[in-house]
Amino acid sequence: MKKAISILFIVLFAVGLVGCSKYASHYNAIAFVHSNEKDSAFMEFYRFDGTMVFTLRGGSPCTLHYTAKLETGSATVYYDCGQGKTTLLTIGAGDALENTVTLPSGGTVYVIVETGGQCENGAFHFDLP
């Protein structure tokens, strides 16, 4: 009986570690700093290649303010607030962008940063004011 309870506990613990997000981050990075809070997130890096996913929570109506800059490479940023993955911005080498967009709905908002290969000296900031 003790063995069965131990096995059940281990299985439940393993399932808890898996997570249940709709999207997953996977990347290679050097000098990478990032943070994700309830209504804001950022990432800054020297080199980055891959996908970074942030989960934000906002009310309704919901506006997303962002800034993005990139020295080399290219990246596309998407958001998903329940209606599928939608392009927010595309940024290339030497670009710097800032904008505010109104999202179709509030609640959980996934912000997905995907690079098209290795990028250098970049910064992305997202806020739900």
C-alpha positions as CSV (number, residue, x, y, z in Angstrom):
1,M,0.0,0.0,0.0
2,K,2.8,2.4,0.9
3,K,4.5,1.6,-2.4
4,A,1.3,2.5,-4.4
5,I,0.9,5.8,-2.5
6,S,4.6,6.6,-3.2
7,I,4.2,5.9,-6.9
8,L,1.0,8.0,-7.0
9,F,2.8,10.9,-5.3
10,I,5.7,10.7,-7.8
11,V,3.3,10.7,-10.8
12,L,1.3,13.7,-9.5
13,F,4.6,15.5,-8.7
14,A,5.9,14.9,-12.3
15,V,2.6,16.0,-13.8
16,G,2.8,19.2,-11.8
17,L,6.2,20.0,-13.2
18,V,5.1,19.7,-16.8
19,G,3.0,22.9,-16.9
20,C,0.0,23.5,-19.0
21,S,0.8,26.6,-21.1
22,K,-0.5,26.8,-24.6
23,Y,3.0,27.8,-25.9
24,A,6.5,26.9,-24.8
25,S,9.8,28.8,-24.8
26,H,12.9,27.3,-26.3
27,Y,16.0,29.3,-27.1
28,N,19.8,29.6,-27.0
29,A,21.0,32.9,-25.5
30,I,24.0,34.8,-24.2
31,A,23.6,37.7,-21.7
32,F,19.9,37.2,-21.6
33,V,17.8,39.0,-18.9
34,H,14.0,38.6,-18.8
35,S,11.1,39.0,-16.5
36,N,7.4,38.2,-16.6
37,E,4.9,39.8,-14.2
38,K,1.1,39.9,-14.3
39,D,0.8,42.9,-16.5
40,S,4.3,43.5,-17.9
41,A,7.2,41.5,-19.4
42,F,10.6,42.2,-20.9
43,M,13.6,40.5,-22.5
44,E,17.0,42.0,-23.2
45,F,19.9,40.1,-24.7
46,Y,23.3,40.2,-26.3
47,R,22.5,37.1,-28.5
48,F,19.2,35.3,-28.8
49,D,18.0,32.6,-31.1
50,G,14.6,30.8,-30.6
51,T,11.2,31.5,-29.0
52,M,10.3,33.3,-25.8
53,V,6.8,33.2,-24.5
54,F,5.3,35.6,-21.9
55,T,1.9,35.3,-20.2
56,L,0.2,38.5,-19.2
57,R,-3.2,39.1,-17.6
58,G,-5.3,42.1,-18.4
59,G,-8.8,43.4,-18.0
60,S,-11.2,44.2,-20.7
61,P,-10.9,46.4,-22.8
62,C,-7.2,45.5,-23.1
63,T,-4.4,47.6,-24.6
64,L,-0.9,46.4,-25.1
65,H,2.0,48.8,-25.2
66,Y,5.3,47.6,-26.6
67,T,8.8,48.8,-27.4
68,A,11.3,46.7,-29.5
69,K,14.8,47.3,-30.8
70,L,17.2,45.0,-32.6
71,E,20.8,45.6,-33.8
72,T,21.2,42.5,-36.0
73,G,18.9,39.7,-37.2
74,S,15.1,39.7,-37.4
75,A,12.2,38.7,-35.2
76,T,8.4,38.5,-35.3
77,V,6.3,39.0,-32.2
78,Y,2.8,37.5,-31.9
79,Y,0.0,37.7,-29.4
80,D,-2.8,35.3,-28.6
81,C,-5.7,36.4,-26.4
82,G,-8.0,33.5,-27.1
83,Q,-8.6,34.0,-30.8
84,G,-5.4,32.4,-32.2
85,K,-1.9,33.6,-32.9
86,T,-1.8,37.0,-34.5
87,T,1.2,39.0,-35.7
88,L,1.9,42.0,-33.5
89,L,5.1,43.3,-35.1
90,T,8.1,42.3,-37.3
91,I,11.4,43.9,-36.6
92,G,14.7,43.8,-38.5
93,A,18.3,44.8,-38.1
94,G,18.7,48.4,-36.9
95,D,15.0,48.9,-36.2
96,A,13.4,50.4,-33.1
97,L,9.6,50.4,-32.7
98,E,7.1,51.6,-30.1
99,N,3.3,51.4,-30.3
100,T,0.1,50.7,-28.4
101,V,-2.5,48.3,-29.8
102,T,-6.0,47.5,-28.6
103,L,-6.5,43.7,-28.2
104,P,-9.8,42.1,-29.2
105,S,-10.3,40.7,-25.6
106,G,-8.7,40.8,-22.2
107,G,-7.9,37.9,-19.8
108,T,-4.8,35.8,-20.5
109,V,-2.6,37.3,-23.3
110,Y,0.3,35.2,-24.6
111,V,3.1,37.3,-26.2
112,I,5.4,35.2,-28.3
113,V,8.8,36.5,-29.6
114,E,10.3,34.3,-32.4
115,T,13.6,35.1,-34.1
116,G,14.5,34.2,-37.6
117,G,18.0,33.0,-36.7
118,Q,20.5,34.6,-34.3
119,C,19.7,38.2,-33.2
120,E,22.1,40.5,-31.4
121,N,21.7,43.4,-29.0
122,G,17.9,43.4,-28.6
123,A,15.3,44.5,-26.2
124,F,11.5,43.9,-26.1
125,H,9.2,45.4,-23.5
126,F,5.4,44.7,-23.1
127,D,2.9,46.4,-20.8
128,L,-0.8,46.1,-20.2
129,P,-1.5,49.6,-18.7
